[in-house]
Amino acid sequence: MELVRAECAIREAFCIDPYSFLKEKVEEEGLFDYEIANLLKVSSAWIGKLRKALGLSNSRKFLRRFEQRYGQGSVRIFKEIIEEPENSLSDVARHFGFTREYARHAYEKIYGRPYTLHHQKKLIQRKRNKEYQKMLRSKRMSSFMNIQQKLRALGLVSQVIKRGRSYIMAVNGHKIAIKLSMRPIKINGKPYYHFTNVGCLTTDCDFFICICKRKTQSFHFVIPGKAMPKSTLSIKDPTAPEPGKYLQYLEAWDLLASRT
């Protein structure tokens, strides 16, 4: 009988059907059953029954209770802490002064899903971050960044793109492969820098930037793909007498200024 009275009270006082009224008060405003009961002057037990009969969840009441206990904006702070890739439930628990297990419970209430899935995504992100940092520390990536600085000075925008295990650079509509050789080898008593086309076929890229690197100096050869040999490339040390046929491409950055 009181259930019917509650439904009638909602219709008379608010000119709205019980489902829409309770949905707003429960799921949007997060009111407790007793607060809704006070509005209608009925018992909270009947509001609970009506809410359950209509299939409405009062999960938002946890958020209100959490903020009442830990301060205004505490749910936002909880999210900011836990969403940092390096933070864990222990960091949240330490900040608010509760247990790690309660932090797990709070996460499920706030997000509506178990923390396990979030934790797995974090592990994947941490692994990617470590790989990215390792890549930035590599000599090859250092060469990429130096090339990008040279291109910016020429007014050219570049982008490094991962392709399988290797990287290419997109510049002005061109696909560019970067090759690095750290020390020359002797061929017939003359110093050559040796490069291979493994991972980048000459037909895949418009240009190849071949870096002949010394301890204190680097030479960049900007070679069109059509001028590259099919398998291996040997560039004579540019400081040697009679530096060879690829000298015309030494620091030839202007070749990249033309669009495809």
C-alpha positions in Angstrom: 0.0 0.0 0.0 2.8 2.4 0.9 4.5 1.6 -2.3 1.4 2.7 -4.2 1.3 5.8 -2.0 4.9 6.6 -2.9 4.2 6.4 -6.6 1.2 8.6 -6.2 3.2 11.1 -4.1 5.8 11.3 -6.9 3.2 12.0 -9.6 1.3 14.6 -7.5 4.3 16.5 -6.1 6.6 16.5 -9.1 4.3 15.8 -12.1 6.6 13.1 -13.3 6.5 9.3 -13.5 8.2 7.4 -10.6 10.9 5.9 -12.8 12.1 9.2 -14.3 11.9 10.8 -10.8 13.9 8.1 -9.1 16.4 7.8 -12.0 17.2 11.5 -11.6 17.4 11.4 -7.8 19.4 8.1 -7.6 21.6 8.0 -10.7 22.2 11.7 -11.4 22.0 13.3 -8.0 23.1 10.3 -6.0 20.6 10.8 -3.2 20.3 8.2 -0.5 17.0 6.3 0.0 16.3 8.2 3.2 16.8 11.6 1.5 14.3 10.6 -1.2 11.9 9.3 1.4 12.1 12.7 3.3 11.1 14.5 0.1 8.0 12.2 -0.3 7.3 11.8 3.4 7.4 8.0 3.2 9.7 5.4 4.7 13.1 4.8 3.2 12.4 1.0 3.2 9.7 1.5 0.6 11.8 3.8 -1.5 14.4 1.1 -1.5 11.9 -1.5 -2.6 10.5 0.9 -5.4 14.0 1.6 -6.6 14.9 -2.1 -6.8 11.6 -2.9 -8.5 12.4 -0.3 -11.1 16.0 -1.7 -11.5 17.8 1.5 -10.5 21.2 1.3 -8.9 22.2 3.7 -6.1 26.0 3.3 -6.8 26.5 7.0 -6.8 25.8 7.2 -3.1 29.3 5.8 -2.6 30.8 8.8 -4.4 28.8 11.2 -2.1 29.8 9.3 1.0 33.5 9.2 -0.1 33.5 13.0 -0.6 31.7 13.6 2.7 34.4 11.6 4.5 37.5 12.6 2.5 36.6 16.1 1.4 35.1 17.9 -1.6 36.9 16.9 -4.8 38.4 13.7 -3.3 36.9 11.5 -6.1 38.7 13.7 -8.6 41.9 13.5 -6.7 41.5 9.7 -6.4 41.2 9.5 -10.3 44.2 11.8 -10.8 46.4 9.7 -8.6 45.4 6.3 -9.9 45.5 7.3 -13.6 49.2 8.3 -13.4 51.0 5.4 -15.2 53.5 4.9 -12.4 51.0 5.0 -9.5 49.3 2.1 -7.9 46.5 1.4 -5.4 49.2 1.7 -2.6 49.8 5.4 -3.7 46.1 6.1 -3.5 45.8 4.4 -0.1 48.8 6.3 1.2 47.4 9.7 0.1 44.0 9.2 1.8 45.2 7.1 4.8 43.2 3.9 4.1 44.2 0.4 3.2 45.2 -0.9 -0.2 42.2 -3.3 -0.2 39.8 -0.4 0.5 41.5 1.5 -2.4 40.6 -1.5 -4.6 37.0 -1.4 -3.4 36.8 2.3 -4.0 38.2 1.9 -7.5 35.4 -0.6 -8.4 32.8 1.7 -7.0 34.1 4.9 -8.7 34.8 3.3 -12.1 32.3 0.5 -12.1 34.8 -2.1 -13.1 37.7 -4.1 -11.4 41.1 -2.6 -11.0 42.7 -5.6 -12.6 42.0 -4.5 -16.2 43.4 -1.0 -15.4 46.5 -2.5 -13.9 47.1 -4.6 -17.0 46.9 -1.6 -19.2 49.3 0.2 -16.9 51.8 -2.6 -17.2 51.6 -2.4 -21.0 52.0 1.4 -20.9 55.0 1.2 -18.6 56.7 -1.3 -20.9 56.0 1.0 -23.9 57.4 4.0 -21.9 60.6 2.0 -21.1 61.0 1.0 -24.8 60.5 4.6 -25.8 63.1 5.9 -23.4 65.5 3.2 -24.5 64.9 4.2 -28.1 65.5 7.9 -27.3 68.8 7.0 -25.7 70.0 5.0 -28.7 72.6 6.4 -31.1 70.2 5.9 -34.0 67.4 8.0 -32.5 70.0 10.6 -31.6 70.8 10.7 -35.3 67.1 11.1 -36.1 66.8 14.1 -33.8 69.9 15.7 -35.2 68.4 15.3 -38.7 65.1 16.8 -37.5 67.0 19.9 -36.2 68.7 20.3 -39.6 65.4 20.0 -41.4 63.7 22.5 -39.1 66.4 25.0 -39.9 65.5 24.6 -43.6 61.8 25.1 -42.8 60.9 21.4 -43.3 58.6 19.5 -41.0 59.5 15.9 -40.4 57.9 12.9 -38.6 59.5 9.7 -37.4 57.4 6.6 -38.1 58.0 3.2 -36.7 57.7 0.4 -39.4 58.3 -3.1 -38.0 61.7 -3.1 -36.3 62.9 -0.1 -38.2 62.0 3.6 -38.5 61.5 5.9 -41.5 61.1 9.6 -41.7 58.3 11.5 -43.6 59.5 14.9 -44.9 57.7 17.1 -47.4 55.8 14.1 -48.9 58.9 11.9 -49.1 59.6 8.7 -47.3 63.2 8.6 -46.1 65.2 5.8 -44.6 68.0 6.6 -42.2 71.2 4.5 -42.3 74.0 4.8 -39.8 77.6 3.6 -40.0 79.8 4.2 -37.0 83.3 3.4 -38.4 84.9 3.0 -41.8 86.3 -0.3 -43.1 89.3 -0.7 -45.4 88.6 -1.8 -49.0 91.7 -2.1 -51.1 93.4 0.0 -48.5 90.9 2.9 -48.7 88.4 3.8 -45.9 84.7 3.2 -46.7 81.5 3.4 -44.7 79.4 0.4 -45.3 75.6 0.3 -45.4 73.0 -2.4 -46.1 69.4 -2.1 -47.3 68.1 -4.6 -44.9 64.5 -3.6 -43.8 64.3 -0.8 -46.4 64.2 -1.7 -50.1 65.2 1.0 -52.5 61.7 0.9 -54.0 60.1 1.5 -50.5 61.7 4.9 -49.9 62.3 8.1 -51.9 65.5 9.0 -50.2 68.1 7.5 -48.0 70.1 9.6 -45.5 73.3 7.7 -44.9 75.2 9.0 -41.9 79.0 8.4 -41.7 79.7 9.0 -38.1 83.0 9.7 -36.4 83.6 10.4 -32.7 83.4 14.2 -33.1 81.9 14.6 -36.6 79.1 13.2 -38.8 78.6 13.4 -42.6 75.2 13.1 -44.1 74.6 11.8 -47.6 71.1 12.5 -48.9 70.8 10.0 -51.7 67.8 9.5 -53.9 66.3 6.0 -53.9 67.0 5.5 -57.6 70.7 6.2 -57.0 71.0 3.5 -54.3 72.4 0.1 -55.1 70.0 -2.8 -54.5 71.8 -4.5 -51.7 74.8 -2.8 -50.1 76.3 0.7 -50.3 79.9 1.7 -49.7 80.7 5.4 -49.3 84.3 6.5 -49.4 85.4 8.6 -46.4 84.6 12.2 -47.6 87.8 13.5 -46.0 89.9 11.0 -48.0 91.6 11.9 -51.3 89.4 11.3 -54.3 86.2 10.9 -52.1 84.1 9.0 -54.6 81.0 9.3 -56.7 78.6 9.9 -53.8 80.3 13.2 -52.9 77.6 15.0 -54.9 75.0 13.9 -52.2 77.0 15.1 -49.2 74.7 17.4 -47.1 72.4 17.7 -50.1 69.4 18.7 -48.0 68.0 20.8 -50.9 66.9 17.6 -52.6 64.3 17.2 -49.9 62.8 20.7 -50.6 61.0 19.5 -53.8 57.7 17.8 -53.3 56.6 14.4 -54.7 
